Amino acid sequence: MDIQRQHPLHDLTTFSIGGPADYFVEITNEKELLEAFDFAQNKQVPIFLLGGGSNIVVHDKGFPGLVIANHIKGISALRDHDQVELDVGAGETWDEIVTYAARNNWAGIECLAGIPGKMGAAPIQNIGAYGQEVSSVVKNVRAFDTHTQKMVDLDNPACRFEYRKSIFNGSLRGRYLITHVTLELKAGGIPTITYQDLKDQFPDPEKAALSEVRKAVIETRAKKGMVILPGYENYRSAGSFFKHPIVSKKDFAPIHKAWRQTNHTDHIHWFWPLASGDIKLVAARLIQEAGFEPGYRKGNVGISPKHALALINHEGGTAEELTHLAREIQERVEERFGVRLVPEPEFVGFAEHPLS
Ligand SMILES: Cc1cc2nc3c(=O)[nH]c(=O)nc-3n(C[C@H](O)[C@H](O)[C@H](O)COP(=O)(O)OP(=O)(O)OC[C@H]3O[C@@H](n4cnc5c(N)ncnc54)[C@H](O)[C@@H]3O)c2cc1C
């Protein structure tokens, strides 16, 4: 294994922020993953499994352990009538899987086009966008269990998926190192058209081609500065920095009252009711209402000019500046609405969570 010392991490993250990893290795198969794990055990250092670095904030001092960059590749499809099982190596690029599925006319992930990162990270926070979540197509997650030190297969219920949540970033955070994910797609399926932007463009979903929907999703995302693909304006960010808060109806009442102090109507789309009876609040609206407009800048970091939910690094920003701004936003939103925003990205190399 080619273990490197003091390897820079900032260029391996979409924020372009953070110090080096004490140790760094690239792996391309499960055997190398186990060797890397053994190395860290022998050195008694923590490990961090890196995908595309699009959902992390790395500490300015870096990571005091072994960073394992996952390059496990491979895609194989098994078709039975209209069911397609797609087995994907965790190091494959997520958006390429979406493109591949749409090109083959396999439905289920077309609205998740343009999300950066790799296959292995998709189940971690149960990536979602435009009315789809990856949890609705995950059949199996194959992973190395760092506790039992064995390879395991976790089926969909075992992953306990919720909104931007699973066992992998929840109760069993860091325990499983994912090597493969099996997705269950539908050949010739109808695209998911639930978002208004998409409804306007595709009034009859049955007539919409999956590849057209995929393209429309990318264009919609681009207007919000949420695409990191060649030819699109790029911001150094982790996409949405905060999750949309979900509150009970009872807890919503005082929030609504606070909103009405400065807004006479609800005509701005700032919440929506869920099937569970709870209410999901649009985090970007709360942030703007708390005084942070798109384009807000503080030092080298700020808020994307295209979306209030994306914090960005203009150039030369540090993790300290970024977490400082995030805390300020968190506090102002809490003062204004009594709601504490929960960050989406993982914090790497921090002794304590900087925004808990
Ligand atoms: C412009 C932009 C737009 C975005 N839009 C969306 C969006 O619409 N919806 C959405 O849900 N997210 C979005 N994101 C967030 C991000 O792209 C996703 O969370 C993505 O799945 C992260 O993948 P990654 O490979 O970059 O993971 P990384 O950032 O490398 O890692 C994230 C976490 O996953 C863990 N991890 C990574 N791979 C593995 C593995 N194989 N096994 C175990 N743990 C692993 C890491 O250890 C870390 O804790 C966006 C980000 C950006 C920059």
The ligand as a Gaussian input file, in Angstrom:
#p B3LYP/6-31G(d) Opt

LIG

0 1
 C      -23.196000      21.680000      -5.275000
 C      -23.708000      20.590000      -4.367000
 C      -25.020000      20.183000      -4.461000
 C      -25.518000      19.162000      -3.621000
 N      -26.811000      18.792000      -3.737000
 C      -27.311000      17.815000      -2.946000
 C      -28.671000      17.427000      -3.037000
 O      -29.422000      17.925000      -3.868000
 N      -29.115000      16.454000      -2.215000
 C      -28.293000      15.847000      -1.302000
 O      -28.783000      14.958000      -0.570000
 N      -27.004000      16.203000      -1.180000
 C      -26.489000      17.167000      -1.972000
 N      -25.173000      17.545000      -1.841000
 C      -24.335000      16.927000      -0.808000
 C      -23.423000      15.787000      -1.320000
 O      -23.201000      15.890000      -2.702000
 C      -24.009000      14.410000      -1.010000
 O      -24.204000      14.260000       0.367000
 C      -23.088000      13.285000      -1.500000
 O      -23.724000      12.038000      -1.341000
 C      -21.732000      13.230000      -0.785000
 O      -20.930000      12.316000      -1.494000
 P      -19.362000      12.311000      -1.390000
 O      -18.880000      11.095000      -2.104000
 O      -18.818000      13.595000      -1.857000
 O      -19.157000      12.130000       0.162000
 P      -18.022000      12.777000       1.104000
 O      -18.255000      14.232000       1.214000
 O      -16.683000      12.334000       0.660000
 O      -18.381000      12.087000       2.485000
 C      -19.584000      12.417000       3.172000
 C      -19.763000      11.442000       4.340000
 O      -19.993000      10.120000       3.822000
 C      -19.025000       9.223000       4.317000
 N      -18.696000       8.260000       3.263000
 C      -18.343000       8.543000       1.982000
 N      -18.186000       7.387000       1.303000
 C      -18.413000       6.382000       2.181000
 C      -18.392000       4.968000       2.090000
 N      -18.086000       4.332000       0.957000
 N      -18.681000       4.236000       3.212000
 C      -18.976000       4.852000       4.379000
 N      -19.011000       6.185000       4.518000
 C      -18.734000       6.937000       3.434000
 C      -17.817000      10.078000       4.661000
 O      -16.982000       9.399000       5.581000
 C      -18.510000      11.303000       5.211000
 O      -18.901000      11.077000       6.532000
 C      -24.658000      18.553000      -2.665000
 C      -23.317000      18.972000      -2.582000
 C      -22.838000      19.981000      -3.424000
 C      -21.406000      20.397000      -3.321000

